[in-house]
Amino acid sequence: MRLGIAAAGNRTFMAAESAGRIVDLSAATGTRDLVAIIRDWSQWKPIIEDVIASAPSQDIPALWQSPIPNPPKFLLLAGNFRAHVVESGFEAAPEDNLTPQFFMKPCTTIIGPTNDIPLTSANHALDYESELAVVIGTRIRNATLDNAMDAVWGYTIVNDVSERKLNAMMQDRKLRSNDNFYDWLVGKWFDGSAPMGPYVVTVDEITEPFTVHAHLNGEPVQEAPTTAMIHSVAEAIVYISRVLTLEPGDVLSMGTPAGVGVARNRLLQAGDLIECEVTGIGKLSNRVIQR
């Protein structure tokens, strides 16, 4: 199934995508919270399947919103494609010497699959990062490679929009050893810097491998299979769940392939259209606007 949140006029509702049409699930579910559905998926799955099967054939004119605008945790991997590590100016260590590096973004970064990405005087050096994202379906701690994928409920797409030149300038600022890292991290946190969607595709409908794409104003700029990831979804879950408990509705974005703007000397500009796509899932299509 393909489940998410849609909006028509002033109404926002839970919906499913079926055969290219949007099916309204609001009467059956009584909620716009996909995380609540995920928590009790065994109960809701047959109900939603029945609604989709009996829905009218006509499409509802609506736009998809972010499927999970307030996940319990929004986790992202850094440097999970070797070619992206190299284009960023770093040496790619042997795979057996690496552990997943992950960070969090606040929920205020999350916007829908067609919302505008704000470009401001504070974040003037924005870049795109097309990524496969995993939605967790069951609570898990200390996962193993044998059971890690059992915790995955579905897949979606994230554009980890990043400010590349953030410098928290202060008068007579004295650099400390970690300042560059924190500037990089805070550059991930700007409002509207995480388009997500268009919906979540459940694991019973699609399986890896996927191909991650990005197009800037129609020009292909990123393309790589998920088999090129340094750490697989299962490996990332194993490592992260040793540190913290993963819960239903958590979103884990798996890192971006090579081809980002900073490596091409072409950062995002006002008016740009950035499209992020993962085969079998869908596409984000976001315009950059000056604010």
Backbone as CSV, one residue per row, in Angstrom:
resi,resn,N_x,N_y,N_z,CA_x,CA_y,CA_z,C_x,C_y,C_z
1,MET,0.828,-1.202,0.000,0.000,0.000,0.000,0.861,1.249,0.000
2,ARG,0.249,2.324,-0.477,0.899,3.630,-0.505,0.024,4.581,0.294
3,LEU,0.490,4.915,1.487,-0.327,5.677,2.426,0.345,6.987,2.786
4,GLY,-0.470,8.014,2.971,0.072,9.309,3.335,-1.021,10.272,3.724
5,ILE,-0.692,11.554,3.633,-1.609,12.625,3.981,-1.806,13.486,2.742
6,ALA,-3.067,13.781,2.426,-3.387,14.604,1.267,-4.185,15.825,1.710
7,ALA,-4.206,16.838,0.864,-4.951,18.060,1.160,-5.749,18.470,-0.064
8,ALA,-7.003,18.835,0.181,-7.877,19.353,-0.861,-8.560,20.594,-0.297
9,GLY,-8.242,21.748,-0.831,-8.765,22.981,-0.260,-8.244,23.172,1.148
10,ASN,-9.167,23.383,2.086,-8.785,23.558,3.492,-8.821,22.252,4.275
11,ARG,-9.047,21.144,3.595,-9.196,19.856,4.283,-7.952,19.002,4.083
12,THR,-7.447,18.472,5.181,-6.313,17.550,5.152,-6.782,16.201,5.668
13,PHE,-6.404,15.124,5.001,-6.957,13.822,5.358,-5.968,12.710,5.032
14,MET,-6.129,11.591,5.730,-5.336,10.411,5.420,-5.829,9.818,4.108
15,ALA,-4.876,9.354,3.294,-5.239,8.886,1.964,-4.329,7.754,1.536
16,ALA,-4.785,7.048,0.517,-3.991,6.006,-0.127,-3.883,6.333,-1.604
17,GLU,-2.770,5.947,-2.202,-2.626,6.028,-3.645,-2.886,4.643,-4.209
18,SER,-3.805,4.551,-5.153,-4.152,3.259,-5.741,-4.421,3.448,-7.221
19,ALA,-3.628,2.791,-8.050,-3.785,2.860,-9.503,-3.789,4.302,-9.997
20,GLY,-2.934,5.127,-9.412,-2.797,6.504,-9.845,-3.835,7.458,-9.310
21,ARG,-4.716,7.008,-8.436,-5.743,7.887,-7.872,-5.587,7.986,-6.366
22,ILE,-6.116,9.058,-5.796,-6.076,9.278,-4.358,-7.383,8.800,-3.747
23,VAL,-7.279,7.933,-2.739,-8.444,7.376,-2.047,-8.509,7.973,-0.649
24,ASP,-9.644,8.575,-0.307,-9.847,9.205,0.999,-10.088,8.125,2.060
25,LEU,-9.246,8.110,3.099,-9.375,7.131,4.180,-9.894,7.752,5.469
26,SER,-10.292,9.021,5.426,-10.621,9.730,6.664,-11.803,9.119,7.398
27,ALA,-12.837,8.706,6.672,-14.010,8.141,7.342,-13.677,6.830,8.034
28,ALA,-12.799,6.049,7.441,-12.462,4.740,8.012,-11.491,4.850,9.175
29,THR,-10.557,5.797,9.094,-9.508,5.864,10.116,-9.789,6.881,11.209
30,GLY,-10.474,7.961,10.866,-10.764,8.995,11.856,-9.536,9.725,12.352
31,THR,-8.441,9.674,11.608,-7.211,10.329,12.043,-6.420,10.802,10.835
32,ARG,-5.579,11.803,11.065,-4.619,12.244,10.050,-3.197,11.893,10.477
33,ASP,-3.085,11.038,11.467,-1.786,10.686,12.045,-1.374,9.305,11.559
34,LEU,-0.480,9.265,10.576,-0.047,7.975,10.041,0.716,7.170,11.081
35,VAL,1.414,7.845,11.995,2.151,7.125,13.036,1.193,6.311,13.899
36,ALA,0.010,6.854,14.193,-0.982,6.111,14.978,-1.429,4.854,14.241
37,ILE,-1.549,4.948,12.930,-1.915,3.780,12.125,-0.790,2.754,12.145
38,ILE,0.440,3.212,12.033,1.584,2.298,12.030,1.665,1.536,13.347
39,ARG,1.410,2.222,14.458,1.508,1.575,15.776,0.543,0.396,15.899
40,ASP,-0.615,0.492,15.271,-1.617,-0.578,15.345,-1.886,-1.143,13.953
41,TRP,-0.819,-1.401,13.219,-0.945,-1.778,11.820,-1.718,-3.072,11.625
42,SER,-1.545,-4.041,12.478,-2.264,-5.312,12.302,-3.777,-5.100,12.370
43,GLN,-4.210,-4.127,13.134,-5.640,-3.810,13.217,-6.109,-3.030,11.985
44,TRP,-5.308,-2.056,11.560,-5.740,-1.149,10.508,-5.554,-1.707,9.101
45,LYS,-4.624,-2.599,8.902,-4.314,-3.077,7.551,-5.540,-3.636,6.830
46,PRO,-6.300,-4.586,7.409,-7.457,-5.107,6.672,-8.544,-4.062,6.449
47,ILE,-8.702,-3.139,7.378,-9.711,-2.088,7.225,-9.369,-1.198,6.037
48,ILE,-8.119,-0.782,5.967,-7.696,0.100,4.878,-7.731,-0.633,3.542
49,GLU,-7.351,-1.890,3.531,-7.423,-2.675,2.291,-8.852,-2.735,1.769
50,ASP,-9.818,-2.916,2.660,-11.227,-2.969,2.246,-11.688,-1.634,1.671
51,VAL,-11.272,-0.530,2.294,-11.668,0.789,1.797,-11.101,1.025,0.403
52,ILE,-9.846,0.680,0.206,-9.226,0.870,-1.109,-9.926,0.021,-2.164
53,ALA,-10.242,-1.214,-1.815,-10.872,-2.126,-2.775,-12.262,-1.659,-3.186
54,SER,-12.977,-0.998,-2.279,-14.353,-0.592,-2.559,-14.485,0.881,-2.928
55,ALA,-13.379,1.589,-3.050,-13.424,3.029,-3.315,-13.911,3.307,-4.730
56,PRO,-14.597,4.439,-4.930,-15.009,4.830,-6.286,-13.800,4.965,-7.202
57,SER,-14.033,4.770,-8.478,-12.924,4.776,-9.426,-12.394,6.174,-9.709
58,GLN,-13.198,7.226,-9.434,-12.724,8.567,-9.749,-11.668,9.031,-8.746
59,ASP,-10.761,9.835,-9.269,-9.678,10.376,-8.457,-10.173,11.579,-7.668
60,ILE,-9.623,11.785,-6.470,-9.913,12.969,-5.675,-8.864,14.022,-6.008
61,PRO,-9.274,15.231,-6.417,-8.273,16.270,-6.702,-7.644,16.769,-5.406
62,ALA,-6.446,16.362,-5.156,-5.774,16.703,-3.900,-4.272,16.678,-4.122
63,LEU,-3.549,17.267,-3.187,-2.091,17.273,-3.223,-1.546,16.511,-2.029
64,TRP,-0.514,15.714,-2.271,0.124,14.991,-1.182,0.901,15.953,-0.290
65,GLN,0.835,15.688,1.013,1.598,16.418,2.014,2.698,15.490,2.544
66,SER,3.496,15.984,3.467,4.460,15.088,4.104,3.705,13.974,4.814
67,PRO,4.055,12.705,4.579,3.303,11.608,5.202,3.494,11.528,6.707
68,ILE,4.673,11.921,7.190,4.952,11.872,8.634,5.616,13.198,9.014
69,PRO,4.820,14.250,9.235,5.404,15.565,9.505,6.034,15.695,10.880
70,ASN,5.660,14.801,11.798,6.205,14.857,13.161,6.621,13.465,13.631
71,PRO,7.634,12.884,13.014,8.065,11.548,13.446,8.629,11.596,14.857
72,PRO,8.494,10.504,15.611,9.120,10.476,16.942,10.603,10.818,16.879
73,LYS,11.284,10.285,15.871,12.688,10.626,15.628,12.919,10.706,14.124
74,PHE,13.674,11.713,13.717,14.029,11.892,12.307,15.544,11.774,12.217
75,LEU,16.003,10.601,11.788,17.423,10.248,11.766,17.923,10.191,10.324
76,LEU,19.154,10.604,10.122,19.731,10.599,8.780,21.172,10.130,8.846
77,LEU,21.591,9.390,7.824,22.977,8.945,7.730,23.800,9.961,6.945
78,ALA,25.034,10.127,7.359,25.983,10.981,6.642,27.039,10.104,5.975
79,GLY,27.422,10.467,4.764,28.518,9.766,4.091,28.284,8.291,3.893
80,ASN,27.088,7.915,3.392,26.784,6.488,3.248,26.944,5.989,1.814
81,PHE,27.387,6.846,0.905,27.759,6.429,-0.451,29.219,6.813,-0.662
82,ARG,30.037,5.850,-1.000,31.476,6.073,-1.082,31.823,7.200,-2.066
83,ALA,31.145,7.235,-3.213,31.457,8.266,-4.209,31.126,9.659,-3.686
84,HIS,30.096,9.769,-2.858,29.763,11.068,-2.272,30.807,11.485,-1.245
85,VAL,31.322,10.519,-0.490,32.395,10.822,0.462,33.596,11.402,-0.282
86,VAL,33.945,10.777,-1.407,35.109,11.212,-2.183,34.871,12.598,-2.785
87,GLU,33.669,12.826,-3.356,33.412,14.133,-3.968,33.362,15.246,-2.930
88,SER,33.148,14.873,-1.663,33.136,15.853,-0.581,34.538,16.188,-0.089
89,GLY,35.540,15.529,-0.670,36.916,15.855,-0.349,37.547,14.997,0.716
90,PHE,36.909,13.863,1.026,37.435,12.982,2.063,37.872,11.658,1.456
91,GLU,38.742,10.972,2.167,39.166,9.643,1.750,38.159,8.623,2.251
92,ALA,37.721,7.744,1.367,36.776,6.696,1.754,37.544,5.538,2.368
93,ALA,37.385,5.354,3.662,38.094,4.287,4.366,37.561,2.927,3.939
94,PRO,38.338,1.862,4.149,37.820,0.515,3.884,36.511,0.289,4.630
95,GLU,35.609,-0.438,3.992,34.265,-0.600,4.545,34.281,-1.193,5.945
96,ASP,35.202,-2.099,6.200,35.211,-2.750,7.505,35.766,-1.837,8.601
97,ASN,36.225,-0.641,8.217,36.711,0.319,9.205,35.682,1.393,9.523
98,LEU,34.489,1.278,8.961,33.488,2.326,9.090,32.315,1.877,9.943
99,THR,31.804,2.785,10.739,30.509,2.596,11.383,29.581,3.679,10.849
100,PRO,28.284,3.435,10.836,27.363,4.455,10.330,27.453,5.733,11.160
101,GLN,27.511,6.860,10.480,27.448,8.156,11.152,26.044,8.704,10.960
102,PHE,25.366,8.993,12.057,23.996,9.479,11.923,23.776,10.710,12.779
103,PHE,22.772,11.473,12.382,22.420,12.708,13.078,20.910,12.866,13.007
104,MET,20.379,13.891,13.653,18.945,14.150,13.640,18.655,15.517,13.027
105,LYS,17.471,15.639,12.445,16.956,16.934,12.028,15.677,17.200,12.818
106,PRO,15.410,18.455,13.185,14.150,18.764,13.865,12.970,18.635,12.914
107,CYS,11.797,18.399,13.469,10.605,18.206,12.638,10.212,19.471,11.883
108,THR,10.671,20.639,12.340,10.366,21.878,11.626,11.064,21.952,10.274
109,THR,11.978,21.034,10.008,12.596,20.978,8.673,11.676,20.320,7.652
110,ILE,10.730,19.510,8.102,9.952,18.653,7.204,8.868,19.454,6.487
111,ILE,8.841,19.325,5.161,7.783,19.893,4.338,7.296,18.813,3.377
112,GLY,6.250,19.136,2.636,5.652,18.162,1.742,6.392,18.007,0.428
113,PRO,5.942,17.071,-0.392,6.653,16.724,-1.626,6.585,17.775,-2.721
114,THR,5.685,18.770,-2.585,5.604,19.837,-3.587,5.715,21.222,-2.964
115,ASN,5.992,21.309,-1.680,6.129,22.616,-1.030,7.409,23.318,-1.481
116,ASP,7.406,24.634,-1.357,8.586,25.413,-1.720,9.674,25.291,-0.654
117,ILE,10.915,25.285,-1.104,12.081,25.300,-0.218,12.516,26.749,-0.041
118,PRO,12.524,27.268,1.198,12.862,28.680,1.391,14.361,28.945,1.337
119,LEU,14.720,29.959,0.569,16.090,30.450,0.482,16.107,31.831,1.129
120,THR,16.922,32.008,2.156,16.937,33.257,2.906,18.359,33.802,3.002
121,SER,18.484,34.962,3.614,19.817,35.539,3.800,20.653,34.708,4.756
122,ALA,19.994,33.887,5.579,20.720,33.059,6.550,21.144,31.720,5.973
123,ASN,20.479,31.282,4.897,20.843,29.993,4.289,20.951,30.165,2.779
124,HIS,21.946,30.911,2.364,22.075,31.310,0.967,22.850,30.310,0.124
125,ALA,23.375,29.252,0.727,24.187,28.272,-0.010,23.568,26.886,0.124
126,LEU,22.317,26.763,-0.338,21.577,25.509,-0.185,21.980,24.488,-1.240
127,ASP,21.929,23.229,-0.832,22.259,22.110,-1.712,21.206,21.023,-1.525
128,TYR,21.088,20.165,-2.517,20.135,19.056,-2.501,20.851,17.763,-2.139
129,GLU,20.095,16.823,-1.550,20.600,15.474,-1.284,19.424,14.507,-1.375
130,SER,19.289,13.833,-2.497,18.200,12.888,-2.702,18.494,11.595,-1.945
131,GLU,17.500,11.118,-1.180,17.757,9.975,-0.307,16.551,9.040,-0.194
132,LEU,16.828,7.751,-0.145,15.855,6.755,0.284,15.680,6.871,1.792
133,ALA,14.434,6.813,2.258,14.178,6.849,3.696,13.334,5.652,4.106
134,VAL,13.606,5.170,5.309,12.933,4.005,5.876,12.025,4.473,7.006
135,VAL,10.832,3.914,7.072,9.916,4.191,8.174,9.836,2.950,9.059
136,ILE,10.107,3.132,10.332,10.114,2.024,11.286,8.679,1.666,11.679
137,GLY,8.416,0.358,11.794,7.068,-0.102,12.108,6.904,-0.717,13.477
138,THR,7.989,-1.229,14.050,7.903,-1.857,15.370,9.061,-1.381,16.240
139,ARG,8.804,-1.319,17.523,9.827,-0.912,18.479,10.950,-1.951,18.481
140,ILE,12.192,-1.468,18.410,13.310,-2.413,18.378,14.530,-1.798,19.048
141,ARG,15.202,-2.623,19.813,16.442,-2.236,20.499,17.420,-3.384,20.333
142,ASN,18.682,-3.067,20.088,19.720,-4.079,19.902,19.337,-5.084,18.817
143,ALA,18.982,-4.555,17.665,18.611,-5.412,16.538,19.804,-6.235,16.075
144,THR,19.504,-7.325,15.396,20.515,-8.140,14.736,20.261,-8.090,13.234
145,LEU,21.234,-8.554,12.463,21.031,-8.594,11.020,19.890,-9.527,10.640
146,ASP,19.594,-10.484,11.498,18.513,-11.430,11.217,17.133,-10.817,11.407
147,ASN,17.001,-9.847,12.333,15.655,-9.327,12.598,15.489,-7.842,12.299
148,ALA,16.548,-7.172,11.862,16.467,-5.721,11.670,15.396,-5.330,10.658
149,MET,15.305,-6.041,9.543,14.342,-5.663,8.510,12.906,-5.938,8.927
150,ASP,12.712,-6.772,9.946,11.360,-6.993,10.463,10.779,-5.725,11.072
151,ALA,11.648,-4.789,11.432,11.191,-3.544,12.049,10.798,-2.487,11.022
152,VAL,11.052,-2.740,9.743,10.771,-1.744,8.703,9.319,-1.858,8.255
153,TRP,8.607,-0.732,8.284,7.205,-0.697,7.858,7.073,-0.270,6.400
154,GLY,7.921,0.635,5.972,7.798,1.110,4.604,8.939,2.025,4.212
155,TYR,8.809,2.570,2.992,9.849,3.418,2.409,9.235,4.716,1.888
156,THR,10.003,5.789,1.988,9.608,7.061,1.401,10.859,7.755,0.878
157,ILE,10.739,9.024,0.520,11.854,9.785,-0.048,12.075,11.037,0.784
158,VAL,13.334,11.392,0.976,13.706,12.620,1.676,14.730,13.368,0.830
159,ASN,14.587,14.680,0.778,15.635,15.542,0.240,16.276,16.239,1.438
160,ASP,17.473,15.812,1.786,18.184,16.378,2.939,18.860,17.680,2.512
161,VAL,18.050,18.726,2.352,18.563,20.026,1.918,19.555,20.548,2.956
162,SER,20.696,21.023,2.480,21.802,21.355,3.378,22.398,22.716,3.031
163,GLU,22.631,23.517,4.057,23.335,24.789,3.903,24.834,24.505,3.971
164,ARG,25.542,24.772,2.886,26.941,24.353,2.770,27.950,25.352,3.330
165,LYS,27.546,26.599,3.512,28.528,27.614,3.894,28.170,28.304,5.199
166,LEU,27.401,27.615,6.027,27.021,28.229,7.296,28.268,28.511,8.122
167,ASN,28.323,29.710,8.620,29.386,30.084,9.550,28.731,30.958,10.604
168,ALA,28.578,30.412,11.778,27.898,31.139,12.851,28.785,32.302,13.296
169,MET,28.852,33.307,12.420,29.805,34.393,12.615,29.492,35.196,13.878
170,MET,30.485,35.363,14.669,30.423,36.222,15.838,31.626,37.157,15.761
171,GLN,31.472,38.318,16.315,32.584,39.262,16.281,33.794,38.668,16.999
172,ASP,34.918,38.713,16.306,36.165,38.188,16.867,36.031,36.718,17.266
173,ARG,35.264,35.984,16.478,35.054,34.571,16.802,36.373,33.815,16.768
174,LYS,36.588,33.003,17.767,37.761,32.140,17.812,37.318,30.709,17.539
175,LEU,37.842,30.135,16.477,37.435,28.793,16.090,37.932,27.761,17.089
176,ARG,37.033,26.848,17.424,37.388,25.691,18.229,37.446,24.471,17.320
177,SER,37.952,23.389,17.832,38.205,22.222,16.979,36.930,21.665,16.363
178,ASN,35.785,21.803,17.040,34.540,21.218,16.540,33.641,22.224,15.833
179,ASP,34.065,23.463,15.676,33.172,24.477,15.114,32.740,24.150,13.691
180,ASN,33.641,23.662,12.864,33.262,23.326,11.489,32.217,22.221,11.454
181,PHE,32.356,21.245,12.355,31.351,20.178,12.414,29.991,20.742,12.798
182,TYR,29.954,21.604,13.811,28.660,22.129,14.248,28.050,23.054,13.201
183,ASP,28.874,23.802,12.475,28.340,24.597,11.376,27.713,23.688,10.317
184,TRP,28.383,22.569,10.011,27.823,21.590,9.063,26.495,21.045,9.578
185,LEU,26.453,20.683,10.855,25.251,20.083,11.427,24.098,21.073,11.462
186,VAL,24.339,22.270,11.971,23.278,23.274,12.053,22.806,23.666,10.654
187,GLY,23.675,23.540,9.668,23.270,23.794,8.293,22.237,22.816,7.770
188,LYS,21.998,21.740,8.496,20.962,20.762,8.141,19.604,21.108,8.767
189,TRP,19.562,22.116,9.619,18.418,22.311,10.504,17.472,23.435,10.106
190,PHE,17.698,24.096,8.996,16.845,25.221,8.628,15.413,24.760,8.362
191,ASP,14.454,25.602,8.748,13.052,25.305,8.470,12.872,25.020,6.977
192,GLY,12.087,23.983,6.678,11.788,23.666,5.288,12.895,22.971,4.533
193,SER,13.861,22.413,5.262,15.017,21.802,4.590,14.930,20.285,4.504
194,ALA,13.719,19.738,4.571,13.578,18.282,4.436,12.258,17.930,3.754
195,PRO,12.138,18.175,2.454,10.977,17.646,1.738,10.891,16.131,1.927
196,MET,9.674,15.646,2.167,9.462,14.218,2.416,8.178,13.781,1.718
197,GLY,8.177,12.546,1.187,6.962,12.028,0.582,7.259,11.250,-0.702
198,PRO,6.284,11.175,-1.617,4.951,11.753,-1.482,4.041,10.987,-0.528
199,TYR,4.399,9.742,-0.237,3.668,8.873,0.688,4.651,7.824,1.160
200,VAL,4.189,6.895,1.966,5.025,5.769,2.393,4.522,4.518,1.688
201,VAL,5.437,3.786,1.082,5.094,2.530,0.417,5.454,1.391,1.360
202,THR,4.478,0.557,1.693,4.710,-0.511,2.664,5.623,-1.592,2.092
203,VAL,6.320,-2.269,2.995,7.350,-3.228,2.573,6.778,-4.424,1.826
204,ASP,5.496,-4.704,1.986,4.925,-5.843,1.273,4.682,-5.533,-0.199
205,GLU,4.881,-4.284,-0.589,4.641,-3.893,-1.976,5.924,-3.752,-2.785
206,ILE,7.014,-3.361,-2.146,8.275,-3.165,-2.860,9.431,-3.697,-2.030
207,THR,10.511,-4.017,-2.707,11.718,-4.480,-2.026,12.934,-3.844,-2.683
208,GLU,14.019,-3.793,-1.929,15.284,-3.331,-2.503,15.779,-4.365,-3.522
209,PRO,16.686,-3.920,-4.426,17.340,-2.610,-4.480,16.494,-1.564,-5.193
210,PHE,16.746,-0.303,-4.833,16.138,0.843,-5.482,17.243,1.650,-6.173
211,THR,16.824,2.588,-6.994,17.763,3.551,-7.562,17.343,4.945,-7.127
212,VAL,18.303,5.701,-6.623,18.065,7.058,-6.139,18.457,8.042,-7.239
213,HIS,17.550,8.970,-7.565,17.783,9.946,-8.628,17.563,11.362,-8.100
214,ALA,18.151,12.335,-8.784,17.785,13.739,-8.620,17.933,14.438,-9.960
215,HIS,17.008,15.363,-10.223,17.070,16.209,-11.412,16.975,17.665,-10.970
216,LEU,17.846,18.498,-11.501,17.820,19.932,-11.229,17.412,20.654,-12.504
217,ASN,16.228,21.265,-12.459,15.670,21.937,-13.639,15.646,21.006,-14.848
218,GLY,15.315,19.737,-14.578,15.196,18.741,-15.633,16.477,18.028,-16.000
219,GLU,17.604,18.488,-15.491,18.895,17.863,-15.806,19.233,16.808,-14.759
220,PRO,19.579,15.581,-15.164,19.956,14.562,-14.181,21.258,14.932,-13.484
221,VAL,21.236,14.888,-12.152,22.429,15.248,-11.379,22.855,14.152,-10.400
222,GLN,21.942,13.286,-10.014,22.280,12.176,-9.122,21.611,10.905,-9.616
223,GLU,22.334,9.795,-9.536,21.763,8.480,-9.838,22.689,7.409,-9.281
224,ALA,22.146,6.565,-8.424,22.932,5.458,-7.873,21.987,4.418,-7.291
225,PRO,22.352,3.146,-7.389,21.542,2.098,-6.763,21.810,2.042,-5.267
226,THR,20.827,1.586,-4.525,21.026,1.452,-3.078,22.029,0.355,-2.741
227,THR,22.347,-0.497,-3.695,23.407,-1.483,-3.461,24.768,-0.812,-3.303
228,ALA,24.875,0.461,-3.701,26.130,1.195,-3.552,26.272,1.831,-2.172
229,MET,25.264,1.699,-1.325,25.379,2.250,0.022,26.462,1.512,0.798
230,ILE,27.221,2.233,1.588,28.244,1.596,2.419,27.584,0.709,3.458
231,HIS,26.556,1.229,4.099,25.818,0.474,5.112,24.398,0.245,4.612
232,SER,23.961,-0.999,4.619,22.607,-1.333,4.205,21.604,-0.843,5.243
233,VAL,20.328,-0.906,4.889,19.279,-0.547,5.847,19.402,-1.389,7.108
234,ALA,19.576,-2.694,6.944,19.675,-3.584,8.106,20.877,-3.232,8.970
235,GLU,22.018,-2.978,8.345,23.221,-2.644,9.109,23.055,-1.333,9.867
236,ALA,22.397,-0.362,9.235,22.162,0.912,9.914,21.251,0.726,11.119
237,ILE,20.204,-0.079,10.963,19.285,-0.324,12.078,20.002,-1.038,13.216
238,VAL,20.842,-2.007,12.888,21.590,-2.725,13.928,22.427,-1.749,14.738
239,TYR,23.166,-0.890,14.057,24.054,0.030,14.774,23.264,1.060,15.576
240,ILE,22.292,1.697,14.935,21.548,2.765,15.610,20.780,2.225,16.803
241,SER,20.233,1.009,16.674,19.436,0.451,17.777,20.293,0.017,18.955
242,ARG,21.606,-0.003,18.788,22.488,-0.210,19.939,22.610,1.071,20.766
243,VAL,22.351,2.191,20.109,22.485,3.491,20.758,21.160,3.954,21.347
244,LEU,20.083,3.752,20.599,18.772,4.232,21.032,17.688,3.279,20.549
245,THR,16.541,3.374,21.165,15.399,2.544,20.786,14.709,3.145,19.573
246,LEU,14.520,2.351,18.549,13.746,2.765,17.391,12.284,2.435,17.634
247,GLU,11.396,3.365,17.248,9.976,3.250,17.556,9.140,3.376,16.291
248,PRO,7.891,2.910,16.335,7.014,3.062,15.174,6.894,4.528,14.755
249,GLY,7.070,4.763,13.472,6.985,6.118,12.946,8.305,6.834,12.836
250,ASP,9.370,6.298,13.431,10.691,6.892,13.234,11.054,6.844,11.750
251,VAL,11.698,7.897,11.281,12.148,7.967,9.889,13.670,7.951,9.869
252,LEU,14.222,7.058,9.063,15.670,6.921,8.913,16.029,7.125,7.448
253,SER,16.694,8.240,7.152,17.096,8.544,5.783,18.513,8.031,5.555
254,MET,18.722,7.359,4.417,19.887,6.492,4.249,21.098,7.137,3.586
255,GLY,21.119,8.447,3.446,22.279,9.098,2.856,22.140,9.300,1.359
256,THR,22.964,10.180,0.830,22.822,10.593,-0.572,23.983,10.105,-1.429
257,PRO,23.724,9.828,-2.701,24.812,9.453,-3.613,25.576,10.673,-4.109
258,ALA,26.577,10.425,-4.932,27.365,11.507,-5.524,26.501,12.336,-6.469
259,GLY,26.986,13.561,-6.715,26.302,14.448,-7.650,25.686,15.668,-7.013
260,VAL,25.982,15.915,-5.739,25.401,17.071,-5.057,25.941,18.361,-5.668
261,GLY,25.235,19.453,-5.398,25.560,20.712,-6.045,26.921,21.272,-5.699
262,VAL,27.332,21.127,-4.438,28.611,21.714,-4.047,29.764,21.077,-4.817
263,ALA,29.632,19.801,-5.164,30.673,19.127,-5.945,30.636,19.552,-7.410
264,ARG,29.487,20.047,-7.859,29.334,20.517,-9.241,29.527,22.033,-9.353
265,ASN,29.802,22.668,-8.233,29.900,24.133,-8.190,28.602,24.774,-8.657
266,ARG,27.481,24.180,-8.252,26.156,24.680,-8.650,25.182,24.471,-7.493
267,LEU,25.161,25.414,-6.569,24.225,25.345,-5.456,22.845,25.809,-5.914
268,LEU,21.841,25.556,-5.090,20.473,25.904,-5.447,20.288,27.416,-5.486
269,GLN,19.481,27.861,-6.448,19.170,29.274,-6.617,17.665,29.461,-6.631
270,ALA,17.228,30.672,-6.326,15.799,30.977,-6.375,15.258,30.665,-7.766
271,GLY,14.130,29.973,-7.804,13.512,29.579,-9.063,13.847,28.175,-9.511
272,ASP,14.885,27.567,-8.934,15.254,26.197,-9.299,14.147,25.213,-8.930
273,LEU,14.020,24.170,-9.734,13.139,23.047,-9.421,14.014,21.830,-9.177
274,ILE,13.982,21.312,-7.971,14.757,20.118,-7.633,13.794,18.952,-7.456
275,GLU,14.035,17.876,-8.194,13.183,16.688,-8.158,14.006,15.506,-7.663
276,CYS,13.530,14.863,-6.625,14.191,13.692,-6.047,13.277,12.494,-6.228
277,GLU,13.837,11.410,-6.729,13.029,10.240,-7.070,13.738,8.975,-6.620
278,VAL,12.956,8.021,-6.141,13.449,6.680,-5.856,12.546,5.714,-6.602
279,THR,13.133,4.861,-7.425,12.344,3.961,-8.255,11.409,3.120,-7.407
280,GLY,10.175,3.007,-7.866,9.186,2.207,-7.164,8.472,2.929,-6.050
281,ILE,8.924,4.130,-5.714,8.295,4.866,-4.610,7.563,6.096,-5.128
282,GLY,8.268,7.001,-5.771,7.628,8.216,-6.246,8.639,9.316,-6.430
283,LYS,8.160,10.575,-6.317,9.028,11.711,-6.607,8.651,12.906,-5.746
284,LEU,9.677,13.628,-5.302,9.518,14.945,-4.703,9.793,15.978,-5.788
285,SER,9.032,17.055,-5.796,9.221,18.109,-6.790,9.051,19.451,-6.092
286,ASN,10.164,20.081,-5.730,10.127,21.276,-4.888,10.825,22.450,-5.570
287,ARG,10.164,23.590,-5.545,10.718,24.822,-6.091,11.447,25.582,-4.986
288,VAL,12.579,26.183,-5.325,13.323,27.020,-4.384,12.838,28.458,-4.539
289,ILE,12.438,29.084,-3.427,11.942,30.458,-3.495,12.719,31.345,-2.530
290,GLN,12.887,32.601,-2.917,13.567,33.578,-2.062,12.583,34.144,-1.049
291,ARG,12.999,34.182,0.206,12.152,34.774,1.251,12.938,35.800,2.027
